[in-house]
Amino acid sequence: MDEMRNEYDFSNAKKNPYAKKLKKQITINLDDRVIAYFKNEAEETGIPYQSLINLYLLDCVNENRKLKISW
């Protein structure tokens, strides 16, 4: 196995253009039904359920959907 160099030259390095788009890890409480729904969707699509939840929420943001709440 190759050993790592002791020093690296980053003088010509560029900032990651996608750095602002990186995801932020959070803790969120979800109902069991919500988790089960997205896990089932994950099995059908082959996309991890957490990614599906993120994609769904991102779609809500992009479409400027408003939550309909009735008590």
Protein Blocks (a to p, Z undefined) as FASTA:
>chain_A
ZZddfbdcfklpccdfklmmpccdddddddfklmmmmmmmmmmnopafklmmmmmmmmmm
mnopacdddZZ
